[in-house]
Protein backbone atom coordinates (compact mmCIF):
# COMPACT_ATOMS: atom_id res chain seq x y z
CA UNK A 1 0.00 0.00 0.00
CA UNK A 2 1.75 3.16 -1.18
CA UNK A 3 0.78 5.55 1.58
CA UNK A 4 3.79 7.75 0.75
CA UNK A 5 1.99 8.87 -2.42
CA UNK A 6 -0.37 11.02 -0.31
CA UNK A 7 2.27 13.59 0.45
CA UNK A 8 2.99 14.04 -3.26
CA UNK A 9 -0.68 14.43 -4.14
CA UNK A 10 -1.73 17.21 -1.80
CA UNK A 11 -0.65 20.77 -2.48
CA UNK A 12 0.78 22.61 0.48
CA UNK A 13 1.29 19.48 2.60
CA UNK A 14 4.09 16.98 2.96
CA UNK A 15 4.45 13.68 4.72
CA UNK A 16 8.21 13.39 4.78
CA UNK A 17 8.12 11.66 8.17
CA UNK A 18 5.64 8.94 7.16
CA UNK A 19 6.88 5.46 6.41
CA UNK A 20 5.19 2.09 6.14
CA UNK A 21 7.13 1.01 9.23
CA UNK A 22 5.73 3.95 11.26
CA UNK A 23 2.22 3.38 9.94
CA UNK A 24 2.13 -0.33 10.78
CA UNK A 25 3.55 0.23 14.28
CA UNK A 26 1.23 3.07 15.27
CA UNK A 27 -2.02 2.46 13.35
CA UNK A 28 -4.12 -0.71 13.55
CA UNK A 29 -6.61 -2.09 11.05
CA UNK A 30 -9.59 -1.05 13.18
CA UNK A 31 -8.49 2.59 12.98
CA UNK A 32 -8.25 2.33 9.20
CA UNK A 33 -11.73 0.76 9.07
CA UNK A 34 -13.04 3.56 11.29
CA UNK A 35 -11.41 6.11 8.99
CA UNK A 36 -13.30 4.69 5.98
CA UNK A 37 -16.56 4.77 7.95
CA UNK A 38 -16.03 8.43 8.83
CA UNK A 39 -15.35 9.17 5.15
CA UNK A 40 -18.70 7.53 4.30
CA UNK A 41 -20.76 8.99 7.16
CA UNK A 42 -19.11 12.44 7.17
CA UNK A 43 -19.65 12.61 10.90
CA UNK A 44 -17.76 11.12 13.85
CA UNK A 45 -20.88 10.32 15.89
CA UNK A 46 -22.58 8.25 13.17
CA UNK A 47 -19.31 6.50 12.30
CA UNK A 48 -18.70 5.64 15.98
CA UNK A 49 -22.19 4.17 16.22
CA UNK A 50 -21.58 1.94 13.18
CA UNK A 51 -18.25 0.71 14.54
CA UNK A 52 -19.53 0.27 18.14
CA UNK A 53 -17.08 2.73 19.70
CA UNK A 54 -17.62 5.92 21.71
CA UNK A 55 -17.42 9.22 19.78
CA UNK A 56 -14.56 10.43 21.98
CA UNK A 57 -12.52 7.28 21.32
CA UNK A 58 -13.27 7.54 17.60
CA UNK A 59 -12.12 11.17 17.60
CA UNK A 60 -8.83 10.23 19.29
CA UNK A 61 -8.17 7.48 16.73
CA UNK A 62 -8.78 9.80 13.79
CA UNK A 63 -6.52 12.45 15.36
CA UNK A 64 -3.79 9.84 15.90
CA UNK A 65 -4.07 8.83 12.25
CA UNK A 66 -3.71 12.44 11.15
CA UNK A 67 -0.68 12.85 13.44
CA UNK A 68 0.99 9.85 11.81
CA UNK A 69 0.09 11.14 8.33
CA UNK A 70 1.35 14.64 9.17
CA UNK A 71 -1.59 16.29 7.41
CA UNK A 72 -5.32 16.89 7.91
CA UNK A 73 -7.31 14.04 6.41
CA UNK A 74 -10.64 15.83 6.84
CA UNK A 75 -12.02 19.32 6.32
CA UNK A 76 -14.10 20.11 9.42
CA UNK A 77 -17.40 21.99 9.30
CA UNK A 78 -19.97 22.81 12.02
CA UNK A 79 -22.32 20.05 10.83
CA UNK A 80 -19.76 17.39 9.95
CA UNK A 81 -16.51 16.60 8.14
CA UNK A 82 -15.49 15.77 4.58
CA UNK A 83 -12.38 13.93 3.46
CA UNK A 84 -9.66 16.28 2.25
CA UNK A 85 -7.69 15.62 -0.92
CA UNK A 86 -5.15 13.69 1.15
CA UNK A 87 -7.98 11.85 2.90
CA UNK A 88 -9.48 10.77 -0.44
CA UNK A 89 -6.11 9.35 -1.54
CA UNK A 90 -5.70 7.49 1.74
CA UNK A 91 -9.27 6.16 1.53
CA UNK A 92 -8.61 4.78 -1.95
CA UNK A 93 -5.53 2.88 -0.80
CA UNK A 94 -7.18 1.64 2.40
CA UNK A 95 -10.09 0.23 0.39
CA UNK A 96 -7.58 -1.68 -1.75
CA UNK A 97 -5.89 -2.91 1.42
CA UNK A 98 -9.13 -4.34 2.81
CA UNK A 99 -10.05 -5.85 -0.57
CA UNK A 100 -6.70 -7.65 -0.62
CA UNK A 101 -7.18 -8.82 2.95
CA UNK A 102 -10.60 -10.21 2.06
CA UNK A 103 -9.14 -12.03 -0.96
CA UNK A 104 -6.40 -13.44 1.27
CA UNK A 105 -9.01 -14.65 3.77
CA UNK A 106 -10.99 -16.42 1.03
CA UNK A 107 -7.93 -18.15 -0.41
CA UNK A 108 -6.71 -19.31 3.00
CA UNK A 109 -10.18 -20.65 3.81
CA UNK A 110 -10.07 -22.65 0.60
CA UNK A 111 -6.99 -24.48 1.87
CA UNK A 112 -8.77 -25.51 5.07
CA UNK A 113 -12.24 -26.13 3.62
CA UNK A 114 -11.38 -27.39 0.14
CA UNK A 115 -11.67 -25.39 -3.08
CA UNK A 116 -15.18 -23.99 -3.23
CA UNK A 117 -17.00 -21.13 -4.87
CA UNK A 118 -18.93 -20.18 -8.00
CA UNK A 119 -17.63 -19.90 -11.58
CA UNK A 120 -19.64 -18.36 -14.39
CA UNK A 121 -18.53 -19.72 -17.79
CA UNK A 122 -19.62 -18.26 -21.12
CA UNK A 123 -19.00 -20.16 -24.36
CA UNK A 124 -20.40 -21.04 -27.77
CA UNK A 125 -22.55 -24.09 -28.47
CA UNK A 126 -19.83 -25.65 -30.65
CA UNK A 127 -17.16 -25.41 -27.97
CA UNK A 128 -19.57 -26.65 -25.30
CA UNK A 129 -20.61 -29.70 -27.32
CA UNK A 130 -17.16 -30.75 -28.43
CA UNK A 131 -14.89 -29.71 -25.55
CA UNK A 132 -16.43 -28.10 -22.49
CA UNK A 133 -19.21 -30.54 -21.59
CA UNK A 134 -16.83 -33.35 -20.66
CA UNK A 135 -14.26 -30.92 -19.20
CA UNK A 136 -16.87 -29.47 -16.83
CA UNK A 137 -18.07 -32.94 -15.87
CA UNK A 138 -14.51 -33.94 -14.97
CA UNK A 139 -13.92 -30.69 -13.06
CA UNK A 140 -17.07 -31.07 -10.95
CA UNK A 141 -15.99 -34.59 -10.00
CA UNK A 142 -12.63 -33.26 -8.83
CA UNK A 143 -14.05 -30.12 -7.17
CA UNK A 144 -17.55 -30.96 -5.92
CA UNK A 145 -17.79 -27.78 -3.78
CA UNK A 146 -17.52 -25.49 -6.82
CA UNK A 147 -20.79 -24.40 -8.42
CA UNK A 148 -20.58 -24.01 -12.23
CA UNK A 149 -22.96 -21.72 -14.13
CA UNK A 150 -22.72 -22.16 -17.92
CA UNK A 151 -24.02 -19.61 -20.43
CA UNK A 152 -24.28 -20.39 -24.14
CA UNK A 153 -24.07 -17.43 -26.54
CA UNK A 154 -22.61 -16.15 -29.79
CA UNK A 155 -18.82 -15.82 -29.87
CA UNK A 156 -18.78 -12.00 -29.59
CA UNK A 157 -21.24 -12.06 -26.70
CA UNK A 158 -19.14 -14.68 -24.88
CA UNK A 159 -16.25 -12.22 -24.61
CA UNK A 160 -18.53 -9.32 -23.72
CA UNK A 161 -20.02 -11.34 -20.85
CA UNK A 162 -16.64 -11.49 -19.12
CA UNK A 163 -15.74 -7.87 -19.86
CA UNK A 164 -19.08 -6.70 -18.41
CA UNK A 165 -18.75 -8.91 -15.33
CA UNK A 166 -21.63 -11.27 -16.18
CA UNK A 167 -19.26 -14.26 -16.40
CA UNK A 168 -15.88 -15.14 -14.91
CA UNK A 169 -14.42 -17.17 -17.77
CA UNK A 170 -14.89 -16.97 -21.54
CA UNK A 171 -14.07 -19.92 -23.78
CA UNK A 172 -14.20 -18.55 -27.31
CA UNK A 173 -12.84 -18.56 -30.85
CA UNK A 174 -10.12 -15.93 -31.35
CA UNK A 175 -11.57 -14.46 -34.55
CA UNK A 176 -11.39 -11.03 -36.22
CA UNK A 177 -14.82 -9.99 -34.97
CA UNK A 178 -13.85 -10.45 -31.31
CA UNK A 179 -12.30 -7.64 -29.25
CA UNK A 180 -10.08 -9.63 -26.90
CA UNK A 181 -7.84 -6.72 -25.84
CA UNK A 182 -9.58 -6.45 -22.45
CA UNK A 183 -8.94 -10.09 -21.56
CA UNK A 184 -6.06 -12.10 -20.17
CA UNK A 185 -5.91 -15.02 -22.61
CA UNK A 186 -4.50 -18.53 -22.59
CA UNK A 187 -4.69 -20.81 -25.65
CA UNK A 188 -6.88 -23.85 -25.10
CA UNK A 189 -7.44 -25.87 -28.30
CA UNK A 190 -7.20 -25.55 -32.07
CA UNK A 191 -10.07 -26.30 -34.44
CA UNK A 192 -10.20 -26.39 -38.26
CA UNK A 193 -13.14 -25.57 -40.52
CA UNK A 194 -13.74 -27.84 -43.52
CA UNK A 195 -16.20 -27.95 -46.39
CA UNK A 196 -18.82 -30.70 -46.09
CA UNK A 197 -20.21 -31.87 -49.43
CA UNK A 198 -22.43 -34.82 -50.49
CA UNK A 199 -20.80 -38.06 -51.54
CA UNK A 200 -20.08 -37.89 -55.29
CA UNK A 201 -20.11 -34.08 -55.41
CA UNK A 202 -17.47 -32.59 -57.80
CA UNK A 203 -15.85 -30.65 -54.95
CA UNK A 204 -15.27 -33.92 -53.14
CA UNK A 205 -12.46 -34.80 -55.57
CA UNK A 206 -10.57 -31.57 -54.85
CA UNK A 207 -7.51 -31.39 -52.60
CA UNK A 208 -8.96 -28.20 -51.08
CA UNK A 209 -11.58 -25.53 -51.71
CA UNK A 210 -11.74 -21.78 -51.22
CA UNK A 211 -14.46 -19.29 -50.38
CA UNK A 212 -14.81 -18.50 -54.07
CA UNK A 213 -15.56 -22.19 -54.78
CA UNK A 214 -18.21 -22.34 -52.08
CA UNK A 215 -19.99 -19.20 -53.30
CA UNK A 216 -20.78 -21.01 -56.56
CA UNK A 217 -22.67 -23.75 -54.70
CA UNK A 218 -26.01 -24.02 -52.90
CA UNK A 219 -24.87 -23.07 -49.42
CA UNK A 220 -26.40 -24.38 -46.22
CA UNK A 221 -25.81 -22.02 -43.34
CA UNK A 222 -26.59 -21.76 -39.64
CA UNK A 223 -27.17 -18.70 -37.45
CA UNK A 224 -25.48 -15.62 -38.96
CA UNK A 225 -24.26 -14.54 -35.51
CA UNK A 226 -21.89 -17.51 -35.16
CA UNK A 227 -18.19 -16.84 -35.65
CA UNK A 228 -18.09 -19.43 -38.45
CA UNK A 229 -20.74 -17.67 -40.52
CA UNK A 230 -19.27 -14.26 -39.71
CA UNK A 231 -15.89 -15.35 -41.06
CA UNK A 232 -17.44 -16.80 -44.21
CA UNK A 233 -19.45 -13.61 -44.76
CA UNK A 234 -16.33 -11.45 -44.29
CA UNK A 235 -14.41 -13.61 -46.75
CA UNK A 236 -17.19 -13.22 -49.34
CA UNK A 237 -17.21 -9.45 -48.83
CA UNK A 238 -13.44 -9.35 -49.35
CA UNK A 239 -14.07 -10.95 -52.76
CA UNK A 240 -16.69 -8.33 -53.57
CA UNK A 241 -19.46 -10.92 -53.28
CA UNK A 242 -22.57 -11.22 -51.14
CA UNK A 243 -22.99 -14.32 -49.03
CA UNK A 244 -26.28 -15.94 -50.08
CA UNK A 245 -27.67 -18.99 -48.33
CA UNK A 246 -29.90 -21.47 -50.14
CA UNK A 247 -30.96 -22.90 -46.78
CA UNK A 248 -30.50 -21.63 -43.26
CA UNK A 249 -31.03 -23.83 -40.22
CA UNK A 250 -30.31 -23.45 -36.52
CA UNK A 251 -27.96 -26.37 -35.86
CA UNK A 252 -24.98 -28.02 -37.53
CA UNK A 253 -26.75 -31.37 -37.30
CA UNK A 254 -29.59 -29.98 -39.42
CA UNK A 255 -27.10 -28.50 -41.89
CA UNK A 256 -25.42 -31.90 -42.31
CA UNK A 257 -28.82 -33.54 -42.84
CA UNK A 258 -29.44 -31.23 -45.82
CA UNK A 259 -25.98 -31.99 -47.20
CA UNK A 260 -26.62 -35.75 -46.86
CA UNK A 261 -29.86 -35.23 -48.78
CA UNK A 262 -27.78 -33.71 -51.61
CA UNK A 263 -29.38 -30.28 -51.19
CA UNK A 264 -26.17 -28.26 -50.85
CA UNK A 265 -22.78 -27.85 -49.17
CA UNK A 266 -21.78 -26.34 -45.84
CA UNK A 267 -18.78 -25.63 -43.65
CA UNK A 268 -18.27 -27.04 -40.16
CA UNK A 269 -15.51 -27.70 -37.63
CA UNK A 270 -13.77 -30.91 -38.61
CA UNK A 271 -13.92 -32.12 -35.01
CA UNK A 272 -17.73 -31.92 -34.98
CA UNK A 273 -18.28 -34.48 -37.76
CA UNK A 274 -19.49 -37.88 -36.48
CA UNK A 275 -17.88 -40.93 -38.07
CA UNK A 276 -21.25 -42.37 -39.06
CA UNK A 277 -21.76 -39.46 -41.51
CA UNK A 278 -18.65 -40.26 -43.54
CA UNK A 279 -20.50 -42.75 -45.75
CA UNK A 280 -22.82 -39.97 -46.96
CA UNK A 281 -20.62 -36.86 -47.01
CA UNK A 282 -17.07 -35.93 -47.96
CA UNK A 283 -14.96 -33.40 -46.09
CA UNK A 284 -12.61 -31.15 -48.07
CA UNK A 285 -9.95 -28.92 -46.47
CA UNK A 286 -10.84 -25.24 -46.59
CA UNK A 287 -7.85 -23.34 -47.97
CA UNK A 288 -8.39 -20.09 -46.09
CA UNK A 289 -6.29 -18.49 -43.32
CA UNK A 290 -9.37 -18.12 -41.13
CA UNK A 291 -10.20 -21.84 -41.38
CA UNK A 292 -7.75 -22.68 -38.57
CA UNK A 293 -9.36 -21.32 -35.44
CA UNK A 294 -7.75 -20.96 -32.04
CA UNK A 295 -9.98 -21.69 -29.04
CA UNK A 296 -8.97 -19.52 -26.07
CA UNK A 297 -9.76 -19.18 -22.39
CA UNK A 298 -10.12 -15.58 -21.26
CA UNK A 299 -10.64 -13.73 -17.98
CA UNK A 300 -11.08 -10.01 -17.41
CA UNK A 301 -7.72 -8.29 -17.75
CA UNK A 302 -6.03 -7.69 -14.41
CA UNK A 303 -8.80 -9.43 -12.45
CA UNK A 304 -7.77 -11.30 -9.31
CA UNK A 305 -8.82 -14.94 -9.85
CA UNK A 306 -10.30 -17.14 -7.16
CA UNK A 307 -8.72 -20.49 -6.37
CA UNK A 308 -11.70 -22.21 -8.04
CA UNK A 309 -11.25 -20.25 -11.28
CA UNK A 310 -7.50 -20.94 -11.27
CA UNK A 311 -8.21 -24.66 -10.84
CA UNK A 312 -10.63 -24.67 -13.78
CA UNK A 313 -8.24 -22.80 -16.08
CA UNK A 314 -5.42 -25.14 -15.07
CA UNK A 315 -7.54 -28.15 -16.03
CA UNK A 316 -8.47 -26.66 -19.41
CA UNK A 317 -5.00 -25.49 -20.41
CA UNK A 318 -2.49 -27.82 -18.77
CA UNK A 319 -3.20 -30.73 -21.07
C-alpha positions in Angstrom: 0.0 0.0 0.0 1.7 3.2 -1.2 0.8 5.6 1.6 3.8 7.8 0.7 2.0 8.9 -2.4 -0.4 11.0 -0.3 2.3 13.6 0.4 3.0 14.0 -3.3 -0.7 14.4 -4.1 -1.7 17.2 -1.8 -0.7 20.8 -2.5 0.8 22.6 0.5 1.3 19.5 2.6 4.1 17.0 3.0 4.4 13.7 4.7 8.2 13.4 4.8 8.1 11.7 8.2 5.6 8.9 7.2 6.9 5.5 6.4 5.2 2.1 6.1 7.1 1.0 9.2 5.7 3.9 11.3 2.2 3.4 9.9 2.1 -0.3 10.8 3.6 0.2 14.3 1.2 3.1 15.3 -2.0 2.5 13.4 -4.1 -0.7 13.6 -6.6 -2.1 11.1 -9.6 -1.0 13.2 -8.5 2.6 13.0 -8.3 2.3 9.2 -11.7 0.8 9.1 -13.0 3.6 11.3 -11.4 6.1 9.0 -13.3 4.7 6.0 -16.6 4.8 8.0 -16.0 8.4 8.8 -15.4 9.2 5.2 -18.7 7.5 4.3 -20.8 9.0 7.2 -19.1 12.4 7.2 -19.7 12.6 10.9 -17.8 11.1 13.8 -20.9 10.3 15.9 -22.6 8.2 13.2 -19.3 6.5 12.3 -18.7 5.6 16.0 -22.2 4.2 16.2 -21.6 1.9 13.2 -18.2 0.7 14.5 -19.5 0.3 18.1 -17.1 2.7 19.7 -17.6 5.9 21.7 -17.4 9.2 19.8 -14.6 10.4 22.0 -12.5 7.3 21.3 -13.3 7.5 17.6 -12.1 11.2 17.6 -8.8 10.2 19.3 -8.2 7.5 16.7 -8.8 9.8 13.8 -6.5 12.5 15.4 -3.8 9.8 15.9 -4.1 8.8 12.2 -3.7 12.4 11.2 -0.7 12.8 13.4 1.0 9.9 11.8 0.1 11.1 8.3 1.3 14.6 9.2 -1.6 16.3 7.4 -5.3 16.9 7.9 -7.3 14.0 6.4 -10.6 15.8 6.8 -12.0 19.3 6.3 -14.1 20.1 9.4 -17.4 22.0 9.3 -20.0 22.8 12.0 -22.3 20.0 10.8 -19.8 17.4 9.9 -16.5 16.6 8.1 -15.5 15.8 4.6 -12.4 13.9 3.5 -9.7 16.3 2.3 -7.7 15.6 -0.9 -5.2 13.7 1.2 -8.0 11.8 2.9 -9.5 10.8 -0.4 -6.1 9.3 -1.5 -5.7 7.5 1.7 -9.3 6.2 1.5 -8.6 4.8 -2.0 -5.5 2.9 -0.8 -7.2 1.6 2.4 -10.1 0.2 0.4 -7.6 -1.7 -1.8 -5.9 -2.9 1.4 -9.1 -4.3 2.8 -10.0 -5.8 -0.6 -6.7 -7.7 -0.6 -7.2 -8.8 3.0 -10.6 -10.2 2.1 -9.1 -12.0 -1.0 -6.4 -13.4 1.3 -9.0 -14.7 3.8 -11.0 -16.4 1.0 -7.9 -18.2 -0.4 -6.7 -19.3 3.0 -10.2 -20.7 3.8 -10.1 -22.6 0.6 -7.0 -24.5 1.9 -8.8 -25.5 5.1 -12.2 -26.1 3.6 -11.4 -27.4 0.1 -11.7 -25.4 -3.1 -15.2 -24.0 -3.2 -17.0 -21.1 -4.9 -18.9 -20.2 -8.0 -17.6 -19.9 -11.6 -19.6 -18.4 -14.4 -18.5 -19.7 -17.8 -19.6 -18.3 -21.1 -19.0 -20.2 -24.4 -20.4 -21.0 -27.8 -22.5 -24.1 -28.5 -19.8 -25.7 -30.6 -17.2 -25.4 -28.0 -19.6 -26.6 -25.3 -20.6 -29.7 -27.3 -17.2 -30.7 -28.4 -14.9 -29.7 -25.6 -16.4 -28.1 -22.5 -19.2 -30.5 -21.6 -16.8 -33.3 -20.7 -14.3 -30.9 -19.2 -16.9 -29.5 -16.8 -18.1 -32.9 -15.9 -14.5 -33.9 -15.0 -13.9 -30.7 -13.1 -17.1 -31.1 -11.0 -16.0 -34.6 -10.0 -12.6 -33.3 -8.8 -14.0 -30.1 -7.2 -17.6 -31.0 -5.9 -17.8 -27.8 -3.8 -17.5 -25.5 -6.8 -20.8 -24.4 -8.4 -20.6 -24.0 -12.2 -23.0 -21.7 -14.1 -22.7 -22.2 -17.9 -24.0 -19.6 -20.4 -24.3 -20.4 -24.1 -24.1 -17.4 -26.5 -22.6 -16.1 -29.8 -18.8 -15.8 -29.9 -18.8 -12.0 -29.6 -21.2 -12.1 -26.7 -19.1 -14.7 -24.9 -16.3 -12.2 -24.6 -18.5 -9.3 -23.7 -20.0 -11.3 -20.9 -16.6 -11.5 -19.1 -15.7 -7.9 -19.9 -19.1 -6.7 -18.4 -18.8 -8.9 -15.3 -21.6 -11.3 -16.2 -19.3 -14.3 -16.4 -15.9 -15.1 -14.9 -14.4 -17.2 -17.8 -14.9 -17.0 -21.5 -14.1 -19.9 -23.8 -14.2 -18.5 -27.3 -12.8 -18.6 -30.8 -10.1 -15.9 -31.4 -11.6 -14.5 -34.6 -11.4 -11.0 -36.2 -14.8 -10.0 -35.0 -13.9 -10.5 -31.3 -12.3 -7.6 -29.2 -10.1 -9.6 -26.9 -7.8 -6.7 -25.8 -9.6 -6.5 -22.4 -8.9 -10.1 -21.6 -6.1 -12.1 -20.2 -5.9 -15.0 -22.6 -4.5 -18.5 -22.6 -4.7 -20.8 -25.7 -6.9 -23.9 -25.1 -7.4 -25.9 -28.3 -7.2 -25.5 -32.1 -10.1 -26.3 -34.4 -10.2 -26.4 -38.3 -13.1 -25.6 -40.5 -13.7 -27.8 -43.5 -16.2 -27.9 -46.4 -18.8 -30.7 -46.1 -20.2 -31.9 -49.4 -22.4 -34.8 -50.5 -20.8 -38.1 -51.5 -20.1 -37.9 -55.3 -20.1 -34.1 -55.4 -17.5 -32.6 -57.8 -15.9 -30.6 -54.9 -15.3 -33.9 -53.1 -12.5 -34.8 -55.6 -10.6 -31.6 -54.9 -7.5 -31.4 -52.6 -9.0 -28.2 -51.1 -11.6 -25.5 -51.7 -11.7 -21.8 -51.2 -14.5 -19.3 -50.4 -14.8 -18.5 -54.1 -15.6 -22.2 -54.8 -18.2 -22.3 -52.1 -20.0 -19.2 -53.3 -20.8 -21.0 -56.6 -22.7 -23.8 -54.7 -26.0 -24.0 -52.9 -24.9 -23.1 -49.4 -26.4 -24.4 -46.2 -25.8 -22.0 -43.3 -26.6 -21.8 -39.6 -27.2 -18.7 -37.5 -25.5 -15.6 -39.0 -24.3 -14.5 -35.5 -21.9 -17.5 -35.2 -18.2 -16.8 -35.7 -18.1 -19.4 -38.4 -20.7 -17.7 -40.5 -19.3 -14.3 -39.7 -15.9 -15.3 -41.1 -17.4 -16.8 -44.2 -19.5 -13.6 -44.8 -16.3 -11.4 -44.3 -14.4 -13.6 -46.7 -17.2 -13.2 -49.3 -17.2 -9.4 -48.8 -13.4 -9.3 -49.4 -14.1 -11.0 -52.8 -16.7 -8.3 -53.6 -19.5 -10.9 -53.3 -22.6 -11.2 -51.1 -23.0 -14.3 -49.0 -26.3 -15.9 -50.1 -27.7 -19.0 -48.3 -29.9 -21.5 -50.1 -31.0 -22.9 -46.8 -30.5 -21.6 -43.3 -31.0 -23.8 -40.2 -30.3 -23.4 -36.5 -28.0 -26.4 -35.9 -25.0 -28.0 -37.5 -26.8 -31.4 -37.3 -29.6 -30.0 -39.4 -27.1 -28.5 -41.9 -25.4 -31.9 -42.3 -28.8 -33.5 -42.8 -29.4 -31.2 -45.8 -26.0 -32.0 -47.2 -26.6 -35.8 -46.9 -29.9 -35.2 -48.8 -27.8 -33.7 -51.6 -29.4 -30.3 -51.2 -26.2 -28.3 -50.9 -22.8 -27.8 -49.2 -21.8 -26.3 -45.8 -18.8 -25.6 -43.6 -18.3 -27.0 -40.2 -15.5 -27.7 -37.6 -13.8 -30.9 -38.6 -13.9 -32.1 -35.0 -17.7 -31.9 -35.0 -18.3 -34.5 -37.8 -19.5 -37.9 -36.5 -17.9 -40.9 -38.1 -21.2 -42.4 -39.1 -21.8 -39.5 -41.5 -18.6 -40.3 -43.5 -20.5 -42.8 -45.7 -22.8 -40.0 -47.0 -20.6 -36.9 -47.0 -17.1 -35.9 -48.0 -15.0 -33.4 -46.1 -12.6 -31.1 -48.1 -9.9 -28.9 -46.5 -10.8 -25.2 -46.6 -7.8 -23.3 -48.0 -8.4 -20.1 -46.1 -6.3 -18.5 -43.3 -9.4 -18.1 -41.1 -10.2 -21.8 -41.4 -7.8 -22.7 -38.6 -9.4 -21.3 -35.4 -7.8 -21.0 -32.0 -10.0 -21.7 -29.0 -9.0 -19.5 -26.1 -9.8 -19.2 -22.4 -10.1 -15.6 -21.3 -10.6 -13.7 -18.0 -11.1 -10.0 -17.4 -7.7 -8.3 -17.7 -6.0 -7.7 -14.4 -8.8 -9.4 -12.5 -7.8 -11.3 -9.3 -8.8 -14.9 -9.9 -10.3 -17.1 -7.2 -8.7 -20.5 -6.4 -11.7 -22.2 -8.0 -11.2 -20.3 -11.3 -7.5 -20.9 -11.3 -8.2 -24.7 -10.8 -10.6 -24.7 -13.8 -8.2 -22.8 -16.1 -5.4 -25.1 -15.1 -7.5 -28.2 -16.0 -8.5 -26.7 -19.4 -5.0 -25.5 -20.4 -2.5 -27.8 -18.8 -3.2 -30.7 -21.1 
